[in-house]
Amino acid sequence: MKQPGRFIQSYVCALVLGDVESASSIARRVFRSRGDLIRVYQDPFYPAMVEIGELSHHGRSTWHERRATETTLAQMARLRAAYPAPPPNGKRAAVACIEGERHFLGSLMVADALRFDGWKVDFLGADETLKLCCGRSVCAFARPGSKRR
């Protein structure tokens, strides 16, 4: 079995360098070795993006963070398109980032995890008010500054 985290640094390097080809190759290799979309999100995508965010807060430009986000979004979209959707389970959820939070990638990963568990998901994106989500069956919010994985 592959050790967790072995692809994180390679993926971070690809993101920092803006090397989309390498990022794509890493994503495909991890997906093939694990066969599970959510496991790819857990390692290397999420921890790599946390590291990119920390680099951004410690002197790297936000431009690097935005480029890394767009690259990871593209990888997520490619993998999502290749992953078979399960049968619906009858459950429904709304997923959003709480008001003031513009980092939506983690929330999108939560939405995808629910989708690939059979849920019907309304992904509302970043910076949404709690009022908008009221009345939904489930709301998942990424809280600013949260280090939860």
C-alpha positions, 0 to 999 in steps of 0.5 A: 500500500502506498504511504500517505503523503508521498505525492504532496511535495511533488504536487506542491513543487508542480504548483509553485512552478506552475507546471500543469503537466506535472500536476496533471501527471501526479494527479493521474498517477495517484488516482490510478494507484488509489482508485478513489477520487476522495483519496486524491483530494485527501492526499495530495490536493488538500494538504498541498493547497494548505501548504501553498496557502501558508507559503502565500501568507509568508511572503509568496504572492497571492498570484501563486496561490490563485494559480495553484487553486486554478490548477487544482480545480482543473485536476479535480474537474478531470478526475471528477469527469472520469469517476463513475457517479454512484446511484442516488441515495435520496439525500440532499445537501447544500455546501458553502463557505461561510460569509467572508471566506473566499477559499472554497476549494475545501468546500468543493471537496466536501461537496464532491465527497457527498456527490460520490456517496450518492447525495444530490448536492447544491454547491453554493461556493464562497462567501455565502450567508447562513441565511441563504443556506437555511432550510437546506438539509445539510450545510457544511461551512469552511471556517476562516482559519480552520485547520481541520482536515 
